Amino acid sequence: MDIQELLQRYAANQINFSGISLTGSDLTAADLIGIDLSQADLRHSTLALAYLNRADLSRATLARANLMGINLSQANLVGAILRDADLHGATLRGADLRSADLSLANLCDADLCDADLRNTELSGANLSGACLRGANLREENRRYVANLRGANLCHADLRGANLTGADLAQVNLQGADLREAMLRGADLRGANLNEVNLSGAFLTEAVLTQASLYRATLTQAKLERAQLQEVDLSEANLDRAILPDAKLTKARLVRAVLTQAQLSRVDLSRATLRSANLTAAHLTDAYLARADFTDADLTDANLTRAELSSSHLTRAILTRATMPDGSIHE
């Protein structure tokens, strides 16, 4: 079947074209809303600016297809192969992309709001500037885990996205908006999170070992039991952040803001907190062996039972701080 015949049949209200082969075809700006192209072969095809809203493309092959500006809102792309496809500026709002292969795909500036991306392969994909607000990338019983390892999410909008258990190791999220995002148990080892906004985000038990969060905003973020060893949080804003039992061994927190932060039982051994602001921070039972608090502000901080004996406190401000023995420093 050629393109002309397909368009004629679609115009006559036929929508079922399951399994059709259209390799290398040109369907630029075609209006194919609701069409069934499940299991179709569309490799190397051009569907730029086409309308495939609510189309069925489940298990279709679209590898290296030109899908720039395409509208796939609420489309079924379960198990589809979109490897190395160009989806620059595409609309995938509310699309079902479970188990789809989008590795190396170009999703720059794409709209993926409310999309279902569970178990989606996104390794090496370019998602810079993409909107993933409310997208679902969560892990479910280790069966559905989105793989974004090495993806580019620079300046992406991920507000409220569900990334529970997602593989985000080595991902570039610089300048991304992750306010209120769910990242419980996510793997962010070695990720670039410089200048990211994680205000109110849920990072409980997340793994951020050796990640870079320079000048990141983490106000009121939940980081209970998070793995933050050797992380760079220099100049980050952690005002009122919740970090009980977090591991921050050898972390870098130079000039970081930790005002009123909940740091009970936190491990900050060998961490660098030079010139950090810890005003009214709660450090009860914290492990601070060889931590560097040079020029840090610990005014009104609670250090009850904290291990402070080998810490460096040169020029540190301890006005009204509660010391490990319960006494108030003057």
C-alpha positions as CSV (number, residue, x, y, z in Angstrom):
1,M,0.0,0.0,0.0
2,D,1.3,3.4,-0.9
3,I,0.8,6.7,1.0
4,Q,-1.9,7.9,-1.4
5,E,-4.0,4.8,-0.9
6,L,-3.6,5.0,2.9
7,L,-4.8,8.6,3.0
8,Q,-7.8,7.8,0.8
9,R,-8.8,4.9,3.0
10,Y,-8.3,7.0,6.1
11,A,-10.5,9.7,4.6
12,A,-13.2,7.0,4.0
13,N,-13.1,6.3,7.8
14,Q,-10.8,3.3,7.7
15,I,-8.4,3.5,10.7
16,N,-7.0,0.0,11.0
17,F,-3.6,-0.2,9.3
18,S,-2.0,-2.5,11.8
19,G,1.3,-4.1,10.6
20,I,1.6,-1.9,7.5
21,S,5.0,-1.3,6.0
22,L,5.7,2.4,5.3
23,T,9.5,2.5,5.5
24,G,10.9,5.7,4.3
25,S,7.5,7.2,3.6
26,D,6.7,11.0,3.7
27,L,3.7,11.8,5.8
28,T,4.6,15.4,6.6
29,A,1.8,17.3,8.3
30,A,-0.6,14.4,7.7
31,D,-3.9,14.4,9.7
32,L,-4.2,10.8,11.0
33,I,-5.8,11.3,14.4
34,G,-6.9,8.0,16.0
35,I,-5.3,5.8,13.3
36,D,-4.2,2.3,14.2
37,L,-0.6,1.8,13.1
38,S,0.3,-0.8,15.7
39,Q,3.2,-3.0,14.7
40,A,3.7,-0.8,11.6
41,D,7.2,-0.4,10.1
42,L,7.9,3.3,9.8
43,R,11.6,3.3,9.9
44,H,13.3,6.3,8.4
45,S,9.8,7.8,7.6
46,T,9.0,11.5,7.8
47,L,6.0,12.5,10.0
48,A,7.1,16.0,10.9
49,L,4.2,18.2,12.0
50,A,1.8,15.3,11.6
51,Y,-1.3,14.8,13.8
52,L,-1.4,11.4,15.4
53,N,-3.3,12.3,18.5
54,R,-4.7,9.2,20.2
55,A,-3.1,7.0,17.5
56,D,-2.2,3.4,18.2
57,L,1.5,2.9,17.5
58,S,2.0,0.1,20.0
59,R,5.1,-2.0,19.0
60,A,5.5,0.1,15.9
61,T,9.0,0.6,14.5
62,L,10.0,4.3,14.1
63,A,13.7,4.1,14.4
64,R,15.5,7.1,12.9
65,A,12.1,8.6,11.9
66,N,11.7,12.3,11.5
67,L,9.0,13.2,14.0
68,M,9.8,16.9,14.5
69,G,6.8,18.8,15.8
70,I,4.5,15.7,15.6
71,N,1.4,15.6,17.8
72,L,1.2,12.3,19.6
73,S,-0.8,13.5,22.6
74,Q,-2.6,10.5,24.3
75,A,-1.1,8.2,21.7
76,N,-0.4,4.5,22.5
77,L,3.3,3.9,22.0
78,V,3.7,0.9,24.3
79,G,6.7,-1.1,23.2
80,A,7.3,1.2,20.2
81,I,10.9,1.4,18.9
82,L,11.9,5.1,18.5
83,R,15.6,4.6,18.8
84,D,17.5,7.6,17.4
85,A,14.3,9.2,16.2
86,D,14.1,13.0,15.9
87,L,11.2,14.2,18.2
88,H,12.4,17.8,18.6
89,G,9.4,19.9,19.7
90,A,7.1,16.9,19.6
91,T,3.9,16.8,21.7
92,L,3.6,13.6,23.7
93,R,1.3,14.9,26.4
94,G,-0.4,12.1,28.2
95,A,1.1,9.5,25.8
96,D,1.6,5.9,26.9
97,L,5.3,5.1,26.3
98,R,5.7,2.1,28.7
99,S,8.6,-0.1,27.6
100,A,9.2,2.0,24.5
101,D,12.8,2.4,23.2
102,L,13.8,6.0,23.0
103,S,17.5,5.5,23.4
104,L,19.6,8.2,21.6
105,A,16.3,10.0,20.6
106,N,16.2,13.7,20.2
107,L,13.4,15.0,22.5
108,C,14.7,18.5,22.9
109,D,11.9,20.8,23.8
110,A,9.4,18.0,23.6
111,D,6.1,18.1,25.7
112,L,5.9,14.9,27.8
113,C,3.6,16.3,30.5
114,D,1.7,13.5,32.2
115,A,3.2,10.9,29.9
116,D,3.7,7.3,31.2
117,L,7.4,6.5,30.9
118,R,7.6,3.4,33.1
119,N,10.3,1.0,31.9
120,T,11.0,3.4,29.0
121,E,14.6,3.2,27.6
122,L,15.9,6.8,27.5
123,S,19.6,6.2,27.8
124,G,21.6,8.7,25.8
125,A,18.4,10.6,24.8
126,N,18.5,14.4,24.5
127,L,15.7,15.9,26.7
128,S,17.1,19.3,27.1
129,G,14.3,21.9,27.6
130,A,11.7,19.1,27.6
131,C,8.6,19.3,29.8
132,L,8.0,16.2,31.9
133,R,5.7,17.8,34.4
134,G,3.6,15.1,36.1
135,A,5.3,12.4,34.0
136,N,5.3,8.9,35.5
137,L,8.8,7.3,35.5
138,R,8.4,5.4,38.8
139,E,9.6,1.9,39.7
140,E,7.0,-0.7,40.5
141,N,8.3,-3.8,42.3
142,R,11.4,-3.5,40.2
143,R,9.4,-4.4,37.1
144,Y,9.0,-0.9,35.6
145,V,12.1,1.2,35.9
146,A,12.8,4.1,33.5
147,N,16.4,4.1,32.3
148,L,17.7,7.6,31.7
149,R,21.3,6.8,32.3
150,G,23.5,9.4,30.5
151,A,20.5,11.3,29.2
152,N,20.6,15.1,28.7
153,L,17.8,16.7,30.8
154,C,19.4,20.1,31.0
155,H,16.8,22.8,31.9
156,A,14.0,20.2,31.6
157,D,10.7,20.9,33.4
158,L,10.1,17.9,35.7
159,R,7.8,19.6,38.3
160,G,5.9,16.9,40.2
161,A,7.3,14.1,38.0
162,N,7.3,10.6,39.5
163,L,10.9,9.3,39.2
164,T,10.7,6.8,42.1
165,G,13.5,4.3,41.7
166,A,14.5,5.7,38.3
167,D,18.0,5.2,36.9
168,L,19.4,8.7,36.5
169,A,23.1,7.9,37.0
170,Q,25.4,10.3,35.1
171,V,22.4,12.3,33.9
172,N,22.8,16.0,33.0
173,L,20.0,17.8,34.9
174,Q,21.7,21.2,35.1
175,G,19.2,23.9,35.7
176,A,16.3,21.5,35.6
177,D,13.1,22.2,37.5
178,L,12.3,19.3,39.9
179,R,10.1,21.1,42.4
180,E,7.9,18.6,44.3
181,A,9.3,15.8,42.2
182,M,9.2,12.2,43.6
183,L,12.7,10.8,43.5
184,R,12.5,8.2,46.4
185,G,15.2,5.6,45.9
186,A,16.3,7.1,42.6
187,D,19.9,6.5,41.4
188,L,21.5,9.8,40.8
189,R,25.2,8.8,41.2
190,G,27.5,11.1,39.4
191,A,24.6,13.2,38.1
192,N,25.0,16.9,37.1
193,L,22.5,18.7,39.3
194,N,24.2,22.1,39.3
195,E,21.7,24.9,39.8
196,V,18.8,22.5,39.8
197,N,15.6,23.4,41.7
198,L,14.6,20.5,44.0
199,S,12.4,22.6,46.4
200,G,10.0,20.3,48.3
201,A,11.3,17.3,46.3
202,F,11.2,13.8,47.8
203,L,14.7,12.2,47.8
204,T,14.2,9.8,50.6
205,E,16.8,6.9,50.3
206,A,18.0,8.4,46.9
207,V,21.6,7.6,45.9
208,L,23.5,10.8,45.0
209,T,27.0,9.6,45.6
210,Q,29.6,11.9,43.9
211,A,26.8,14.0,42.3
212,S,27.3,17.7,41.7
213,L,24.7,20.0,43.2
214,Y,26.6,23.3,43.1
215,R,24.2,26.2,43.8
216,A,21.2,23.8,43.8
217,T,18.0,24.8,45.6
218,L,16.8,22.1,48.1
219,T,14.6,24.2,50.4
220,Q,12.4,21.9,52.4
221,A,13.5,18.9,50.4
222,K,13.1,15.4,52.0
223,L,16.4,13.6,52.0
224,E,16.0,11.1,54.9
225,R,18.6,8.3,54.6
226,A,19.9,9.6,51.3
227,Q,23.3,8.6,50.2
228,L,25.3,11.8,49.6
229,Q,28.9,10.7,50.0
230,E,31.4,12.9,48.3
231,V,28.6,15.1,46.9
232,D,29.3,18.7,45.9
233,L,26.7,21.0,47.6
234,S,28.8,24.1,47.6
235,E,26.6,27.3,47.8
236,A,23.5,25.1,47.7
237,N,20.4,26.2,49.6
238,L,19.2,23.6,52.0
239,D,17.0,25.9,54.2
240,R,14.7,23.7,56.3
241,A,15.8,20.6,54.4
242,I,15.1,17.2,56.1
243,L,18.2,15.0,56.2
244,P,17.9,12.6,59.3
245,D,20.3,9.6,58.9
246,A,21.7,10.9,55.6
247,K,25.2,10.0,54.7
248,L,27.4,13.0,53.7
249,T,30.8,11.6,54.3
250,K,33.4,13.8,52.5
251,A,30.7,16.0,51.2
252,R,31.5,19.5,50.1
253,L,29.2,22.1,51.6
254,V,31.3,25.3,51.3
255,R,29.1,28.4,51.8
256,A,26.0,26.2,51.8
257,V,22.8,27.4,53.5
258,L,21.5,24.8,56.1
259,T,19.4,27.1,58.2
260,Q,16.9,25.2,60.3
261,A,17.9,22.0,58.5
262,Q,17.0,18.7,60.2
263,L,20.3,16.9,60.5
264,S,19.7,14.4,63.3
265,R,22.1,11.4,63.2
266,V,23.6,12.7,59.9
267,D,27.0,11.5,59.0
268,L,29.1,14.5,58.1
269,S,32.5,12.9,58.8
270,R,35.3,14.6,56.9
271,A,32.8,16.9,55.2
272,T,33.8,20.5,54.3
273,L,31.4,23.1,55.7
274,R,33.6,26.2,55.5
275,S,31.6,29.4,55.7
276,A,28.4,27.4,55.7
277,N,25.3,28.8,57.4
278,L,23.9,26.4,59.9
279,T,21.9,28.8,62.0
280,A,19.3,27.0,64.1
281,A,20.2,23.7,62.4
282,H,19.3,20.5,64.3
283,L,22.4,18.3,64.6
284,T,21.4,16.0,67.5
285,D,23.5,12.8,67.5
286,A,25.2,13.9,64.3
287,Y,28.6,12.3,63.5
288,L,31.0,15.1,62.7
289,A,34.4,13.5,63.0
290,R,37.0,15.6,61.3
291,A,34.4,17.8,59.7
292,D,35.6,21.3,58.7
293,F,33.5,24.1,60.2
294,T,36.0,26.9,59.6
295,D,34.1,30.2,59.5
296,A,30.8,28.4,59.7
297,D,27.8,30.0,61.4
298,L,26.3,27.6,64.0
299,T,24.3,30.3,65.9
300,D,21.4,28.6,67.8
301,A,22.3,25.2,66.4
302,N,21.5,22.1,68.4
303,L,24.6,19.9,68.7
304,T,23.3,17.7,71.5
305,R,25.3,14.4,71.7
306,A,27.0,15.2,68.4
307,E,30.5,13.8,67.8
308,L,32.4,17.1,67.7
309,S,35.6,16.3,69.4
310,S,37.8,16.0,66.2
311,S,36.0,18.7,64.2
312,H,37.7,21.8,63.0
313,L,35.9,24.9,64.4
314,T,38.4,27.7,63.6
315,R,36.5,31.0,63.7
316,A,33.2,29.2,63.8
317,I,30.3,31.1,65.3
318,L,28.7,29.1,68.1
319,T,26.6,31.8,69.8
320,R,23.8,30.2,71.8
321,A,24.5,26.8,70.3
322,T,23.6,23.8,72.4
323,M,26.8,21.8,72.8
324,P,27.2,18.0,72.8
325,D,27.1,18.0,76.7
326,G,23.9,20.0,76.7
327,S,25.5,23.3,77.7
328,I,24.7,26.6,75.9
329,H,27.7,28.2,74.3
330,E,28.0,31.9,75.0
